[in-house]
């Protein structure tokens, strides 16, 4: 397996959770489009930031993923999106409660070129500023005139059937926060994300989500939190998560993973190149530890270590993943699949055959 300088790599995920067969069939073809779009950005001379953004934007444009056009509405029936991007120079942009834009990942990527580091809640003033942009930029960001235009038919039907992550009549406890005692076991909508490594070993990551359905107005999960929902450091790794944000915040699996990666890198900067399974062991062990914390809902993670192999871990029933590794001339790994907790895989070509 080619890894390290001279090779490019890209890994994407489409959420982690329970997946019914019809959801698998809907997600996997779009995952293929996403992986190909990210790889094309690389091959066309784009940066790692371009690659992860292009991959994520494909999923933001599809109603079968909980991001962008597929984002869940909050308790006021308004789709508020969180997105973030980070590069291995530790520059980042994190946007919270973004309104009336399908592609907040694209906004974050563009802002990264100007701001270098920024965390911000999307204010009414920002919304009005983007309303005033020229048409070309509005199209670039997926601008819509009204909140209702972001409510996709698939999401509306999913929630009508009470198949969201939380049932509407049970979503809020007495404290006004999401109640994990009423989780729907059939959900698999999911936050989306991507990580990449360029031919010079630079690392990049991007994440986008609509959060849990009928969330309390203003709720922010782990997704846009640097060091929690995403992280990139050229000396260590790039990673991004999916799952129940409150659990990921409370149990901090990404923090423990980053700490272990740093320990290994201090002992040997090329540890993950020499042992291509080292990162997989770390994330599997930490997500197994996460599973033992008594939290009723978990999640997943994708990551690329310095000069190492893209990998992932999850403690839910299933996780859709795409991985590409190679050069601009040839991909030596090119896979899109759903991996199940029992070790089975359903590939995108299986869906085409069916």
Secondary structure, DSSP 8 states (H G I E B T S, - for coil): ---STT-EEEEEEEEEE---HHHHHHHHHHHHHHHHHHHHHHHTT--HHHHHHHHHHHHHTSTTSSSGGG--BBTTS-BEEEEEEEETTS-EEEEEEEESBS-HHHHHHHHHHHHSEEEEE--HHHHHHHHTS-HHHHHHHTB-SSGGGGS-HHHHHHHHTT-SSB-GGGSB-TTSSB-GGGB-TT-----EEEEEE-TT--EEEEEEE--STTB-TT---STTSBTTTEEEETTTEEEEEEE-HHHHHHH-HHHHHHHHHHHHHHH-TTHHHH-TTHHHHHHHHHHHHHHTT--S--EEEEEEETTS-EEEEE-SSEEEEEEEEE-SS-EEEEEEEEEETTS-EEEHHHHHH-
